[in-house]
Amino acid sequence: MNQLLDKIYETKVLEDSQGNLINPFPTATPYDTGMIFKELIQKNHLERTLEIGMAYGLSTMFICQSHHDKGSGSHIAIDPFQSTMWKSIGMLNIKRAGLSEKLQLFEAFSYEVLPQLLAEGKKIDFAFIDGSHQFDYTLVDFFYVDKLLEVGGYVVFDDIWMPGIRKVLYFILKNRGYEIVVNHSDISWKKRVERTARRWIQNPLERDHNGIRFLPLNICVLKKISEDNRPWDFYRSF
Ligand SMILES: C[S@@+](CC[C@H](N)C(=O)[O-])C[C@H]1O[C@@H](n2cnc3c(N)ncnc32)[C@H](O)[C@@H]1O
């Protein structure tokens, strides 16, 4: 992929600006998720990408490297705490990996930046939602991402182990023109069963749509298949 990314996943540590070693997991995106981003972006020639929640910049590096490898494309990252909580380590990693020209960072809350991008007439082909994980914030992130996203584009939700994230997905799949893209993953059956059981135990009576609780990974990839053409009073319970 790129040498720095490979080293971080091999050693499970990264360095801050003083050379201190930090374990970025479990905050950071797992390797198999990063490889799914790469495949999606490169196979579908996705040029304009955006992510909410950068932290140590591992997902950011996967996405920027995917643009670098295909020779075009650019990425926007939004994270209000990049220089404070994360001590700019994400930006430092992007620089170390030689990917700075692929990235534009907005150091502010997603609910501030996304309306600004919309007002500027920005369009995107891919978004990764991994910022605040509360139900209402995630739904607001999706609301704006959907307005920026072209039909045929993709939006990926992280942490579907969380009931609030799954609830947002149920709303989308019942009410909006999106479909799940199931990724081929060589994840073991043991891990799959563990993940499904955890999601089940959290809320046995949950109304699952489209088998979200059975997805093999901790992400859900959705493809936008139509514009929002609902009548003004449309509502399907979810
Ligand atoms: C799980 S971490 C992101 C990990 C990163 N995507 C990766 O895979 O390496 C969540 C990030 O969301 C950021 N965050 C929290 N609330 C946010 C908000 N309202 N808007 C944008 N980012 C937010 C946090 O600062 C944190 O960096």
The ligand as an SDF file (V2000), in Angstrom:
LIG
                    3D

 27 29  0  0  0  0  0  0  0  0999 V2000
  -12.8410    6.8610   15.6090 C   0  0  0  0  0  0  0  0  0  0  0  0
  -12.0120    8.3530   15.3830 S   0  0  0  0  0  0  0  0  0  0  0  0
  -11.6470    8.3630   13.6610 C   0  0  0  0  0  0  0  0  0  0  0  0
  -10.6640    7.3340   13.2200 C   0  0  0  0  0  0  0  0  0  0  0  0
  -10.1680    7.4770   11.8040 C   0  0  0  0  0  0  0  0  0  0  0  0
  -11.2760    7.6260   10.8630 N   0  0  0  0  0  0  0  0  0  0  0  0
   -9.3740    6.2530   11.4040 C   0  0  0  0  0  0  0  0  0  0  0  0
   -9.9930    5.3300   10.9140 O   0  0  0  0  0  0  0  0  0  0  0  0
   -8.1760    6.1910   11.5910 O   0  0  0  0  0  0  0  0  0  0  0  0
  -13.3050    9.5280   15.5110 C   0  0  0  0  0  0  0  0  0  0  0  0
  -12.8680   10.9480   15.1910 C   0  0  0  0  0  0  0  0  0  0  0  0
  -14.0110   11.7680   15.0710 O   0  0  0  0  0  0  0  0  0  0  0  0
  -13.6800   13.0660   15.5030 C   0  0  0  0  0  0  0  0  0  0  0  0
  -14.9580   13.7520   15.7990 N   0  0  0  0  0  0  0  0  0  0  0  0
  -15.7200   13.7110   16.8990 C   0  0  0  0  0  0  0  0  0  0  0  0
  -16.7980   14.5010   16.7730 N   0  0  0  0  0  0  0  0  0  0  0  0
  -16.7430   15.0360   15.5370 C   0  0  0  0  0  0  0  0  0  0  0  0
  -17.5640   15.9470   14.7880 C   0  0  0  0  0  0  0  0  0  0  0  0
  -18.7030   16.4280   15.2970 N   0  0  0  0  0  0  0  0  0  0  0  0
  -17.1720   16.2990   13.5390 N   0  0  0  0  0  0  0  0  0  0  0  0
  -16.0430   15.7780   12.9960 C   0  0  0  0  0  0  0  0  0  0  0  0
  -15.2330   14.9150   13.6500 N   0  0  0  0  0  0  0  0  0  0  0  0
  -15.5670   14.5560   14.9010 C   0  0  0  0  0  0  0  0  0  0  0  0
  -12.7540   12.8280   16.6900 C   0  0  0  0  0  0  0  0  0  0  0  0
  -11.9150   13.9280   16.9310 O   0  0  0  0  0  0  0  0  0  0  0  0
  -11.9890   11.5930   16.2250 C   0  0  0  0  0  0  0  0  0  0  0  0
  -10.8100   11.9790   15.6110 O   0  0  0  0  0  0  0  0  0  0  0  0
  1  2  1  0
  2  3  1  0
  2 10  1  0
  3  4  1  0
  4  5  1  0
  5  6  1  0
  5  7  1  0
  7  8  2  0
  7  9  1  0
 10 11  1  0
 11 12  1  0
 11 26  1  0
 12 13  1  0
 13 14  1  0
 13 24  1  0
 14 15  1  0
 14 23  1  0
 15 16  2  0
 16 17  1  0
 17 18  1  0
 17 23  2  0
 18 19  1  0
 18 20  2  0
 20 21  1  0
 21 22  2  0
 22 23  1  0
 24 25  1  0
 24 26  1  0
 26 27  1  0
M  CHG  2   2   1   9  -1
M  END
$$$$
